[in-house]
Amino acid sequence: MKINIKRESIVEYDIDESSTTLLELLNKIKTELEPSLSYSSGCRSSVCGSCAVRVNGREVLACSYHAKDGDLIEPLKNSEVIRDLVVNMDKAYGFNTKAKAWQSSITQNMLLSHEDEKRNELQSDCILCGSCYSACPVYAVNGEFLGPFSLTRVWRYVSDKRELNSKEKIDVIQTNGVWDCTLCNECTLVCPQDISSKADIEKLRAKSSMFGYMDPSFANFGGGLSF
């Protein structure tokens, strides 16, 4: 099997292996062919998200993707490459802080029903692999865009019945946030947890409208009309 890995340039490795995960293949290449090859891994169970890479232009988890002959392996896009397939995700993770993506101190104590728990259960499953940021065309051109997983996390708390300070969170995501998303759905297609950030952003837009906000592009367009 021949595998191409983008390092400083694209390097082809020919290894006698088949029907294996990409992570297992990378381990074998590192052990037998290229000790200096750098990549990230952790749980090996599609839980930690640390092994996310791009294969043939699509974001995957190396521990769950089954390698094929001729695959091109690259680091995630839109993040600083530290070495080979290892990227620095600190900036993307920092958007959780900017978006105040946590439960505020202003909450009410109440019992949640099973239906209440299900409302944002999926959003709680985000493993912060960064695949959605790599696939996001908006983040590619606007490095201050809060991005898919931070906005999904905001919706996780805004939709929590115990949260009494939803407006503060909605206020924060008006700039470089919900209205900047193109709703292209690329983030959803690459999410290993099947979280639809697009759907969450649409719900955040509806919630924003309830607090008197509207798409600034539409507002600017309307402001130029006279009747």
The 8 nearest C-alpha neighbors of each residue, nearest first, counted from 0:
[[1, 68, 14, 13, 15, 16, 2, 17],
 [0, 2, 13, 68, 69, 12, 14, 11],
 [1, 3, 12, 69, 70, 11, 68, 71],
 [2, 4, 11, 71, 10, 70, 72, 12],
 [5, 3, 72, 10, 9, 71, 6, 73],
 [4, 6, 9, 73, 8, 72, 10, 7],
 [5, 7, 83, 8, 9, 4, 10, 84],
 [8, 6, 5, 9, 83, 82, 10, 4],
 [9, 7, 6, 5, 10, 4, 83, 11],
 [8, 10, 5, 4, 6, 3, 11, 7],
 [11, 9, 4, 3, 8, 5, 12, 6],
 [12, 10, 3, 2, 4, 1, 13, 9],
 [13, 11, 2, 1, 3, 14, 10, 28],
 [14, 12, 1, 0, 2, 11, 15, 3],
 [13, 15, 0, 16, 12, 1, 28, 2],
 [16, 14, 0, 13, 17, 1, 27, 24],
 [15, 17, 14, 0, 18, 19, 24, 27],
 [16, 18, 19, 0, 15, 66, 67, 68],
 [19, 17, 65, 20, 16, 66, 67, 21],
 [20, 18, 17, 65, 66, 23, 21, 24],
 [21, 19, 65, 23, 22, 64, 66, 62],
 [20, 22, 24, 66, 61, 23, 65, 64],
 [21, 23, 61, 62, 25, 24, 20, 26],
 [24, 22, 26, 20, 21, 25, 27, 19],
 [23, 25, 21, 27, 22, 26, 28, 20],
 [26, 24, 22, 28, 27, 23, 21, 29],
 [25, 27, 23, 29, 24, 28, 30, 22],
 [26, 28, 30, 24, 29, 25, 31, 23],
 [29, 27, 32, 25, 31, 26, 30, 33],
 [28, 30, 34, 33, 26, 27, 31, 32],
 [31, 29, 27, 28, 34, 26, 32, 33],
 [30, 32, 28, 29, 27, 33, 34, 26],
 [31, 33, 28, 29, 30, 34, 27, 12],
 [32, 34, 29, 35, 36, 28, 31, 30],
 [35, 33, 29, 36, 30, 32, 31, 28],
 [36, 34, 33, 37, 29, 32, 83, 30],
 [35, 37, 34, 33, 29, 38, 83, 28],
 [38, 36, 83, 84, 35, 82, 85, 39],
 [39, 37, 84, 85, 83, 36, 40, 50],
 [38, 40, 50, 49, 85, 41, 37, 84],
 [41, 39, 50, 49, 38, 42, 43, 22],
 [40, 42, 43, 49, 47, 39, 50, 48],
 [41, 43, 44, 47, 46, 40, 45, 49],
 [44, 42, 62, 41, 45, 40, 46, 63],
 [43, 45, 42, 46, 62, 63, 47, 41],
 [46, 44, 43, 47, 48, 62, 63, 60],
 [45, 47, 44, 48, 42, 126, 43, 49],
 [46, 48, 49, 126, 42, 45, 41, 128],
 [49, 47, 128, 126, 50, 46, 51, 127],
 [48, 50, 40, 47, 51, 128, 39, 41],
 [49, 51, 40, 39, 61, 60, 48, 52],
 [50, 52, 60, 59, 49, 128, 61, 48],
 [53, 51, 74, 75, 58, 59, 73, 60],
 [52, 54, 58, 73, 57, 56, 75, 72],
 [55, 53, 72, 57, 56, 71, 58, 73],
 [56, 54, 71, 57, 70, 53, 72, 73],
 [55, 57, 54, 53, 58, 73, 71, 72],
 [56, 58, 53, 54, 55, 59, 189, 134],
 [57, 59, 53, 130, 52, 189, 54, 51],
 [60, 58, 51, 52, 53, 61, 57, 64],
 [59, 61, 51, 62, 50, 63, 64, 52],
 [60, 62, 22, 21, 64, 50, 63, 51],
 [61, 63, 22, 43, 60, 20, 64, 21],
 [64, 62, 61, 60, 20, 65, 45, 21],
 [65, 63, 61, 20, 21, 62, 60, 66],
 [66, 64, 20, 19, 21, 63, 67, 18],
 [67, 65, 21, 20, 64, 19, 68, 70],
 [68, 66, 70, 69, 65, 0, 17, 2],
 [67, 69, 0, 1, 70, 2, 66, 17],
 [68, 70, 2, 1, 67, 71, 3, 0],
 [71, 69, 2, 68, 67, 3, 55, 72],
 [72, 70, 3, 55, 54, 4, 2, 69],
 [71, 73, 4, 54, 53, 3, 5, 70],
 [74, 72, 53, 5, 52, 4, 84, 54],
 [75, 73, 84, 52, 53, 76, 85, 86],
 [76, 74, 52, 133, 53, 73, 78, 77],
 [77, 75, 133, 78, 74, 134, 132, 139],
 [76, 78, 133, 139, 75, 132, 79, 138],
 [79, 77, 76, 87, 86, 80, 88, 75],
 [78, 80, 87, 86, 81, 77, 88, 76],
 [81, 79, 86, 82, 85, 78, 87, 83],
 [82, 80, 86, 85, 79, 87, 83, 84],
 [81, 83, 85, 80, 84, 37, 86, 6],
 [82, 84, 6, 37, 85, 5, 38, 36],
 [85, 83, 74, 38, 82, 37, 73, 86],
 [86, 84, 38, 82, 81, 83, 39, 80],
 [87, 85, 80, 81, 79, 78, 88, 84],
 [86, 88, 79, 89, 78, 81, 80, 85],
 [87, 89, 91, 90, 92, 86, 78, 129],
 [90, 88, 92, 91, 87, 93, 78, 94],
 [91, 89, 93, 92, 88, 94, 87, 78],
 [90, 92, 93, 88, 89, 94, 132, 129],
 [91, 93, 89, 94, 90, 95, 88, 127],
 [94, 92, 90, 95, 91, 96, 89, 97],
 [93, 95, 97, 96, 92, 145, 91, 98],
 [96, 94, 100, 149, 98, 93, 97, 92],
 [95, 97, 99, 94, 98, 93, 100, 92],
 [98, 96, 94, 99, 95, 93, 145, 100],
 [97, 99, 95, 100, 96, 94, 171, 172],
 [100, 98, 96, 97, 101, 95, 168, 153],
 [101, 99, 153, 95, 98, 152, 96, 149],
 [102, 100, 99, 103, 156, 153, 152, 95],
 [101, 103, 156, 104, 162, 100, 106, 105],
 [104, 102, 105, 101, 106, 164, 162, 163],
 [103, 105, 106, 102, 164, 162, 163, 107],
 [106, 104, 103, 163, 164, 162, 107, 102],
 [107, 105, 162, 163, 161, 104, 108, 103],
 [106, 108, 161, 109, 162, 163, 105, 160],
 [109, 107, 161, 106, 110, 111, 162, 160],
 [110, 108, 107, 111, 161, 160, 106, 112],
 [109, 111, 112, 108, 161, 115, 160, 107],
 [112, 110, 115, 109, 116, 113, 114, 160],
 [111, 113, 115, 114, 116, 110, 117, 109],
 [112, 114, 116, 115, 117, 111, 118, 110],
 [113, 115, 117, 112, 116, 118, 111, 119],
 [116, 114, 112, 118, 113, 117, 111, 160],
 [115, 117, 113, 114, 118, 120, 119, 112],
 [116, 118, 120, 114, 115, 119, 113, 121],
 [119, 117, 115, 116, 120, 114, 158, 121],
 [120, 118, 155, 122, 117, 121, 116, 123],
 [121, 119, 117, 123, 122, 118, 116, 124],
 [120, 122, 124, 123, 119, 194, 117, 125],
 [123, 121, 124, 119, 120, 155, 125, 151],
 [122, 124, 121, 120, 125, 119, 155, 152],
 [123, 125, 121, 122, 126, 192, 120, 194],
 [124, 126, 123, 127, 122, 192, 148, 194],
 [125, 127, 48, 128, 47, 124, 46, 192],
 [128, 126, 129, 125, 48, 148, 47, 92],
 [129, 127, 48, 126, 130, 49, 51, 47],
 [128, 130, 132, 127, 131, 133, 88, 51],
 [129, 131, 133, 132, 128, 58, 134, 189],
 [130, 132, 186, 134, 133, 129, 135, 147],
 [133, 131, 135, 129, 134, 130, 146, 138],
 [132, 134, 76, 130, 131, 75, 77, 135],
 [133, 135, 131, 132, 186, 185, 130, 136],
 [134, 136, 132, 138, 137, 133, 131, 186],
 [137, 135, 139, 138, 134, 140, 185, 133],
 [138, 136, 139, 135, 140, 141, 180, 144],
 [137, 139, 141, 142, 140, 135, 136, 144],
 [138, 140, 136, 137, 77, 141, 135, 142],
 [141, 139, 138, 137, 142, 136, 144, 77],
 [142, 140, 138, 143, 144, 139, 137, 175],
 [141, 143, 138, 144, 140, 139, 137, 77],
 [144, 142, 141, 145, 175, 138, 146, 94],
 [143, 145, 175, 146, 138, 142, 141, 176],
 [146, 144, 176, 94, 175, 143, 149, 150],
 [145, 147, 144, 149, 148, 150, 132, 138],
 [146, 148, 150, 196, 149, 151, 131, 132],
 [147, 149, 151, 150, 152, 146, 196, 131],
 [150, 148, 152, 95, 151, 147, 146, 94],
 [151, 149, 153, 152, 147, 148, 146, 154],
 [152, 150, 148, 154, 153, 149, 196, 199],
 [151, 153, 155, 149, 150, 154, 100, 148],
 [154, 152, 100, 150, 155, 151, 156, 157],
 [153, 155, 157, 151, 156, 152, 158, 199],
 [154, 156, 152, 119, 153, 158, 122, 157],
 [157, 155, 159, 158, 154, 153, 102, 101],
 [156, 158, 154, 165, 159, 155, 153, 162],
 [159, 157, 156, 155, 154, 160, 119, 118],
 [158, 160, 156, 161, 157, 162, 155, 119],
 [161, 159, 162, 158, 115, 163, 111, 157],
 [160, 162, 107, 106, 159, 163, 108, 109],
 [163, 161, 106, 160, 159, 164, 165, 157],
 [164, 162, 106, 105, 165, 161, 107, 160],
 [165, 163, 166, 162, 167, 105, 103, 168],
 [164, 166, 157, 168, 167, 163, 169, 162],
 [167, 165, 169, 168, 164, 170, 210, 207],
 [168, 166, 170, 169, 165, 164, 171, 99],
 [167, 169, 171, 165, 166, 170, 99, 172],
 [168, 170, 166, 171, 167, 172, 207, 165],
 [171, 169, 167, 168, 172, 173, 166, 207],
 [170, 172, 168, 169, 173, 98, 167, 174],
 [173, 171, 176, 169, 174, 170, 177, 98],
 [172, 174, 176, 171, 170, 177, 175, 178],
 [173, 175, 176, 172, 171, 178, 177, 179],
 [176, 174, 144, 179, 145, 143, 173, 172],
 [175, 177, 172, 174, 173, 145, 179, 178],
 [176, 178, 179, 180, 200, 172, 173, 204],
 [177, 179, 180, 176, 214, 173, 204, 175],
 [180, 178, 176, 177, 175, 181, 137, 144],
 [179, 181, 182, 178, 177, 137, 176, 183],
 [180, 182, 183, 179, 137, 178, 184, 136],
 [183, 181, 184, 180, 197, 200, 201, 185],
 [182, 184, 181, 185, 197, 180, 186, 136],
 [185, 183, 187, 186, 182, 197, 188, 195],
 [186, 184, 188, 187, 183, 134, 135, 189],
 [187, 185, 131, 184, 188, 189, 134, 135],
 [186, 188, 195, 190, 184, 185, 189, 194],
 [187, 189, 185, 186, 190, 184, 193, 195],
 [188, 190, 187, 186, 58, 191, 130, 131],
 [189, 191, 193, 187, 192, 188, 194, 186],
 [192, 190, 193, 189, 59, 60, 194, 45],
 [191, 193, 190, 194, 125, 124, 126, 121],
 [194, 192, 190, 191, 195, 187, 188, 189],
 [195, 193, 192, 187, 196, 190, 121, 122],
 [194, 196, 187, 197, 198, 193, 199, 186],
 [197, 195, 199, 198, 151, 147, 200, 194],
 [196, 198, 200, 195, 199, 182, 184, 201],
 [197, 199, 201, 195, 196, 200, 202, 182],
 [200, 198, 196, 202, 201, 197, 151, 203],
 [201, 199, 203, 197, 202, 198, 177, 196],
 [200, 202, 204, 198, 199, 203, 197, 205],
 [203, 201, 205, 199, 204, 200, 206, 198],
 [204, 202, 200, 206, 205, 201, 207, 199],
 [205, 203, 207, 201, 202, 206, 200, 177],
 [206, 204, 202, 208, 207, 203, 201, 209],
 [205, 207, 203, 209, 208, 204, 202, 210],
 [208, 206, 204, 210, 212, 209, 205, 203],
 [207, 209, 212, 211, 205, 210, 206, 213],
 [208, 210, 206, 207, 211, 205, 212, 204],
 [209, 211, 207, 208, 212, 206, 166, 169],
 [212, 210, 208, 209, 207, 213, 206, 205],
 [213, 211, 208, 207, 210, 214, 209, 173],
 [212, 214, 208, 215, 211, 218, 207, 217],
 [213, 215, 217, 216, 178, 218, 212, 204],
 [216, 214, 218, 217, 219, 213, 178, 220],
 [217, 215, 219, 218, 214, 220, 178, 221],
 [216, 218, 220, 215, 214, 219, 221, 213],
 [217, 219, 215, 221, 216, 220, 222, 214],
 [218, 220, 222, 216, 221, 217, 215, 223],
 [221, 219, 217, 218, 222, 223, 216, 224],
 [220, 222, 218, 223, 219, 224, 217, 216],
 [223, 221, 219, 220, 224, 218, 225, 217],
 [222, 224, 221, 220, 219, 225, 218, 217],
 [225, 223, 221, 222, 226, 220, 219, 218],
 [226, 224, 223, 222, 221, 220, 219, 218],
 [225, 224, 223, 221, 222, 220, 219, 218]]
